[in-house]
Amino acid sequence: MTEHSSELSQHSCEEVSSQKMVDRNLSSYCFPILKSLLGLGIIVFIFSNIPLSQVIATFQNLTLSWVLFLVLISIVLVYVSVLKWQILLSTQGIRERISHLYGLYLAGYFFNLVFPSFIGGDALRSWHLGRNQGQRKTAVATFLERYSGLFSMLMLGVVFVFCTDTMRQSEKITVVLLFLGFVIGTVVLYSKALVRGLTLIPKVGSVVAKQGALFQEALRVSTSCPRDVLVVIGLSFLFHMLAVVNVLACAHSIGWTQAPVAELFIVVPVILIISALPVTPQALGIQEGAFIYYLCLLGATPAEALGVALIIRAKAYLLGILGGLYLLLSARQIHKQVA
């Protein structure tokens, strides 16, 4: 009787375990599909409210010279980010060619084509480089690169809040609140006691613990190499100034020549943060909706705002394709060396 009960109990445990595994597998397949469908649904909704003919009309102003200039801006933006990453890696004792880091950065764009938000691409380039250089070191450098970028982006937004009187108070308050949230998040990650307390929260705790450990390690690196960190922060400010120039150039390329510069410094950080939310693959639909909402507040027509969003998405896809080619060529080179 006891043996029979033991067999039944073991069989029941196996069934529960297998059911959990099935549920986990279903979730891993279903969630990406649902997120993709959500993104496509938002795109369909946007185009059902903005006539396609109006969107096409905005692109009639787009010339080859504008296309080349827009691509050049993207190349420079990636280069500035890669330069930041290279400097931070050097603080960890990692010396890498900038051409290789540039390729890995583009590979991150390729990874982002199929994974939600921009975090997946960061994880890929950090992991790929960390296979030979040490995962912890590359993770800290990647974390610092993103952290410095977020700081400079929000700081510029707050500065320009006080440089314009034409922006609505709600949008100004949004940027200030985001910056305060960033400061509070920094304080939380800085405090080991707070991080330990937050680790008790289910699911969220492990993420907080990991980010807290990365932040505290990054802080140690920052204090040991203050000059390098200051250079990185300066490059971060340059990057986000160029990011606004990027949006401004997209606007001018399709005929929206009245885009206000100061106001763009306020809304672009909000758009980028919204686009980083892991809701749909590469913020499909989310990013377009954010551009339409905020650029229309600045005087763009819905078709012009959508046109800007589509150009920026097209440029991201182009960078992703180049990243995919880099991965393919790298794999072939490794295969030849092995053969």
KOLFI-274255 format. One record per residue (C-alpha): residue in one letter; y negated, x negated, z negated; residue number from 1. Coordinates in steps of 0.02 Angstrom, whole numbers, plus 50000, padded with zeros to 5 digits. Layout:
<sites>
SITE  aa     c2     c1     c3    i
SITE   a      Y      X      Z  NUM
...
</sites>
This chain:
<sites>
SITE  aa     c2     c1     c3    i
SITE   m  50000  50000  50000    1
SITE   t  49882  49859  49954    2
SITE   e  49925  49763  50114    3
SITE   h  49897  49920  50218    4
SITE   s  49726  49950  50137    5
SITE   s  49680  49768  50166    6
SITE   e  49726  49784  50351    7
SITE   l  49624  49944  50367    8
SITE   s  49475  49861  50283    9
SITE   q  49487  49708  50396   10
SITE   h  49503  49819  50550   11
SITE   s  49351  49921  50494   12
SITE   c  49248  49761  50469   13
SITE   e  49297  49700  50642   14
SITE   e  49244  49867  50719   15
SITE   v  49076  49860  50631   16
SITE   s  49051  49679  50685   17
SITE   s  49095  49716  50866   18
SITE   q  48982  49870  50866   19
SITE   k  48836  49764  50802   20
SITE   m  48870  49638  50940   21
SITE   v  48871  49776  51071   22
SITE   d  48708  49847  51002   23
SITE   r  48631  49674  51004   24
SITE   n  48684  49645  51184   25
SITE   l  48618  49815  51237   26
SITE   s  48452  49779  51153   27
SITE   s  48438  49610  51240   28
SITE   y  48460  49696  51409   29
SITE   c  48370  49860  51377   30
SITE   f  48208  49796  51299   31
SITE   p  48159  49683  51446   32
SITE   i  48197  49824  51567   33
SITE   l  48096  49948  51465   34
SITE   k  47951  49826  51453   35
SITE   s  47954  49798  51640   36
SITE   l  47957  49985  51672   37
SITE   l  47811  50007  51553   38
SITE   g  47712  49876  51647   39
SITE   l  47751  49955  51815   40
SITE   g  47706  50126  51745   41
SITE   i  47535  50063  51689   42
SITE   i  47506  49987  51862   43
SITE   v  47552  50151  51946   44
SITE   f  47434  50244  51829   45
SITE   i  47292  50122  51868   46
SITE   f  47313  50138  52056   47
SITE   s  47327  50327  52043   48
SITE   n  47154  50329  51965   49
SITE   i  47071  50196  52074   50
SITE   p  47084  50230  52262   51
SITE   l  47174  50091  52352   52
SITE   s  47046  50098  52492   53
SITE   q  46908  50049  52369   54
SITE   v  47010  49902  52304   55
SITE   i  47046  49843  52482   56
SITE   a  46861  49858  52524   57
SITE   t  46815  49738  52383   58
SITE   f  46930  49605  52457   59
SITE   q  46838  49610  52623   60
SITE   n  46710  49492  52544   61
SITE   l  46845  49365  52501   62
SITE   t  46833  49215  52619   63
SITE   l  46944  49062  52639   64
SITE   s  46813  48953  52556   65
SITE   w  46814  49067  52404   66
SITE   v  47004  49063  52398   67
SITE   l  47005  48872  52400   68
SITE   f  46871  48866  52266   69
SITE   l  46967  48988  52155   70
SITE   v  47126  48885  52174   71
SITE   l  47028  48728  52131   72
SITE   i  46964  48808  51970   73
SITE   s  47143  48849  51920   74
SITE   i  47198  48670  51954   75
SITE   v  47056  48603  51846   76
SITE   l  47092  48728  51706   77
SITE   v  47274  48674  51699   78
SITE   y  47222  48491  51704   79
SITE   v  47106  48512  51553   80
SITE   s  47248  48597  51457   81
SITE   v  47370  48460  51505   82
SITE   l  47246  48326  51452   83
SITE   k  47232  48409  51282   84
SITE   w  47421  48415  51268   85
SITE   q  47438  48232  51318   86
SITE   i  47313  48176  51185   87
SITE   l  47401  48277  51049   88
SITE   l  47570  48210  51102   89
SITE   s  47501  48033  51090   90
SITE   t  47455  48067  50908   91
SITE   q  47642  48095  50882   92
SITE   g  47685  47931  50965   93
SITE   i  47738  48013  51129   94
SITE   r  47676  47933  51289   95
SITE   e  47704  48038  51445   96
SITE   r  47634  48030  51621   97
SITE   i  47505  48166  51649   98
SITE   s  47591  48211  51814   99
SITE   h  47752  48253  51720  100
SITE   l  47658  48353  51588  101
SITE   y  47565  48445  51726  102
SITE   g  47730  48492  51805  103
SITE   l  47798  48555  51639  104
SITE   y  47639  48657  51611  105
SITE   l  47664  48739  51781  106
SITE   a  47847  48768  51735  107
SITE   g  47780  48864  51585  108
SITE   y  47687  48979  51705  109
SITE   f  47850  49005  51800  110
SITE   f  47940  49051  51638  111
SITE   n  47801  49173  51597  112
SITE   l  47835  49270  51757  113
SITE   v  47990  49346  51678  114
SITE   f  47955  49336  51491  115
SITE   p  47828  49436  51390  116
SITE   s  47662  49354  51344  117
SITE   f  47619  49169  51365  118
SITE   i  47722  49110  51216  119
SITE   g  47882  49091  51317  120
SITE   g  47804  48962  51432  121
SITE   d  47740  48861  51284  122
SITE   a  47914  48862  51206  123
SITE   l  47993  48805  51370  124
SITE   r  47879  48656  51400  125
SITE   s  47889  48605  51217  126
SITE   w  48079  48617  51216  127
SITE   h  48100  48529  51384  128
SITE   l  47995  48381  51329  129
SITE   g  48069  48382  51154  130
SITE   r  48246  48351  51218  131
SITE   n  48205  48166  51234  132
SITE   q  48051  48150  51125  133
SITE   g  48096  48254  50973  134
SITE   q  48078  48443  50958  135
SITE   r  47974  48439  50801  136
SITE   k  47844  48321  50873  137
SITE   t  47822  48417  51036  138
SITE   a  47816  48583  50943  139
SITE   v  47674  48520  50831  140
SITE   a  47577  48454  50981  141
SITE   t  47601  48618  51076  142
SITE   f  47550  48719  50923  143
SITE   l  47391  48615  50901  144
SITE   e  47347  48632  51085  145
SITE   r  47355  48821  51076  146
SITE   y  47274  48830  50904  147
SITE   s  47124  48726  50957  148
SITE   g  47106  48835  51112  149
SITE   l  47105  48996  51011  150
SITE   f  46977  48923  50890  151
SITE   s  46856  48868  51026  152
SITE   m  46876  49030  51124  153
SITE   l  46834  49140  50975  154
SITE   m  46696  49024  50916  155
SITE   l  46610  49034  51086  156
SITE   g  46628  49223  51081  157
SITE   v  46545  49233  50910  158
SITE   v  46403  49118  50966  159
SITE   f  46366  49227  51117  160
SITE   v  46369  49384  51010  161
SITE   f  46198  49326  50949  162
SITE   c  46137  49278  51124  163
SITE   t  46133  49452  51202  164
SITE   d  46060  49620  51157  165
SITE   t  46139  49718  51300  166
SITE   m  46320  49715  51237  167
SITE   r  46382  49863  51138  168
SITE   q  46398  49835  50951  169
SITE   s  46582  49887  50951  170
SITE   e  46629  49744  51068  171
SITE   k  46526  49620  50966  172
SITE   i  46610  49678  50807  173
SITE   t  46781  49660  50890  174
SITE   v  46750  49476  50928  175
SITE   v  46683  49442  50752  176
SITE   l  46835  49530  50675  177
SITE   l  46954  49430  50784  178
SITE   f  46871  49270  50726  179
SITE   l  46882  49325  50544  180
SITE   g  47066  49367  50573  181
SITE   f  47089  49192  50642  182
SITE   v  47007  49117  50487  183
SITE   i  47114  49223  50370  184
SITE   g  47270  49175  50468  185
SITE   t  47222  48992  50450  186
SITE   v  47201  49011  50262  187
SITE   v  47371  49097  50248  188
SITE   l  47459  48963  50349  189
SITE   y  47370  48826  50249  190
SITE   s  47432  48895  50083  191
SITE   k  47613  48850  50050  192
SITE   a  47620  48980  49911  193
SITE   l  47563  49120  50026  194
SITE   v  47685  49066  50161  195
SITE   r  47828  49068  50036  196
SITE   g  47775  49242  49980  197
SITE   l  47769  49308  50159  198
SITE   t  47942  49240  50197  199
SITE   l  48010  49382  50089  200
SITE   i  47955  49509  50220  201
SITE   p  48104  49555  50332  202
SITE   k  48098  49488  50511  203
SITE   v  47916  49434  50497  204
SITE   g  47954  49310  50358  205
SITE   s  48050  49185  50463  206
SITE   v  47913  49182  50595  207
SITE   v  47777  49155  50464  208
SITE   a  47879  49016  50383  209
SITE   k  47902  48927  50549  210
SITE   q  47719  48941  50598  211
SITE   g  47664  48891  50424  212
SITE   a  47771  48734  50430  213
SITE   l  47703  48692  50603  214
SITE   f  47524  48719  50546  215
SITE   q  47543  48611  50391  216
SITE   e  47621  48472  50496  217
SITE   a  47482  48493  50624  218
SITE   l  47353  48479  50485  219
SITE   r  47431  48315  50428  220
SITE   v  47420  48249  50607  221
SITE   s  47239  48308  50622  222
SITE   t  47184  48216  50465  223
SITE   s  47270  48055  50523  224
SITE   c  47189  48060  50697  225
SITE   p  47019  48146  50676  226
SITE   r  46941  48067  50830  227
SITE   d  47080  48128  50944  228
SITE   v  47070  48302  50870  229
SITE   l  46881  48309  50899  230
SITE   v  46909  48260  51082  231
SITE   v  47039  48399  51097  232
SITE   i  46919  48527  51022  233
SITE   g  46784  48470  51144  234
SITE   l  46906  48493  51288  235
SITE   s  46950  48665  51220  236
SITE   f  46768  48717  51227  237
SITE   l  46761  48650  51405  238
SITE   f  46918  48746  51451  239
SITE   h  46850  48913  51392  240
SITE   m  46682  48885  51476  241
SITE   l  46780  48856  51636  242
SITE   a  46884  49012  51599  243
SITE   v  46723  49114  51601  244
SITE   v  46670  49024  51760  245
SITE   n  46839  49073  51831  246
SITE   v  46809  49258  51798  247
SITE   l  46630  49242  51862  248
SITE   a  46691  49159  52023  249
SITE   c  46822  49296  52048  250
SITE   a  46685  49426  52027  251
SITE   h  46568  49342  52152  252
SITE   s  46710  49316  52277  253
SITE   i  46735  49505  52295  254
SITE   g  46550  49549  52297  255
SITE   w  46512  49586  52113  256
SITE   t  46366  49465  52100  257
SITE   q  46282  49545  51949  258
SITE   a  46413  49495  51821  259
SITE   p  46320  49446  51660  260
SITE   v  46370  49273  51597  261
SITE   a  46332  49290  51411  262
SITE   e  46427  49454  51400  263
SITE   l  46577  49376  51487  264
SITE   f  46587  49248  51347  265
SITE   i  46608  49395  51228  266
SITE   v  46736  49500  51323  267
SITE   v  46844  49364  51403  268
SITE   p  46918  49309  51233  269
SITE   v  46963  49489  51194  270
SITE   i  47044  49511  51365  271
SITE   l  47145  49351  51345  272
SITE   i  47205  49399  51171  273
SITE   i  47257  49572  51232  274
SITE   s  47346  49490  51379  275
SITE   a  47443  49379  51258  276
SITE   l  47523  49529  51172  277
SITE   p  47712  49529  51206  278
SITE   v  47716  49707  51273  279
SITE   t  47760  49684  51457  280
SITE   p  47814  49534  51563  281
SITE   q  47660  49425  51586  282
SITE   a  47554  49570  51520  283
SITE   l  47587  49668  51680  284
SITE   g  47471  49819  51676  285
SITE   i  47403  49771  51505  286
SITE   q  47296  49631  51576  287
SITE   e  47234  49739  51720  288
SITE   g  47189  49880  51601  289
SITE   a  47094  49760  51488  290
SITE   f  46995  49690  51634  291
SITE   i  46952  49863  51698  292
SITE   y  46895  49925  51528  293
SITE   y  46787  49776  51481  294
SITE   l  46716  49729  51651  295
SITE   c  46665  49910  51683  296
SITE   l  46566  49899  51521  297
SITE   l  46472  49754  51600  298
SITE   g  46427  49851  51757  299
SITE   a  46575  49825  51875  300
SITE   t  46650  49971  51968  301
SITE   p  46833  50008  51928  302
SITE   a  46882  49939  52099  303
SITE   e  46784  49778  52069  304
SITE   a  46858  49756  51895  305
SITE   l  47033  49784  51962  306
SITE   g  46997  49663  52104  307
SITE   v  46952  49526  51979  308
SITE   a  47111  49562  51880  309
SITE   l  47220  49555  52036  310
SITE   i  47146  49388  52091  311
SITE   i  47178  49313  51920  312
SITE   r  47357  49379  51923  313
SITE   a  47384  49312  52098  314
SITE   k  47325  49140  52040  315
SITE   a  47445  49146  51892  316
SITE   y  47588  49191  52011  317
SITE   l  47540  49046  52124  318
SITE   l  47545  48926  51977  319
SITE   g  47712  49000  51924  320
SITE   i  47785  48974  52097  321
SITE   l  47726  48793  52095  322
SITE   g  47807  48775  51924  323
SITE   g  47970  48843  51990  324
SITE   l  47965  48718  52134  325
SITE   y  47935  48578  52009  326
SITE   l  48087  48629  51907  327
SITE   l  48192  48640  52066  328
SITE   l  48138  48468  52127  329
SITE   s  48165  48394  51953  330
SITE   a  48341  48467  51946  331
SITE   r  48382  48396  52118  332
SITE   q  48316  48225  52068  333
SITE   i  48423  48224  51910  334
SITE   h  48575  48279  52014  335
SITE   k  48548  48135  52136  336
SITE   q  48533  48010  51992  337
SITE   v  48695  48074  51915  338
SITE   a  48784  48071  52084  339
</sites>
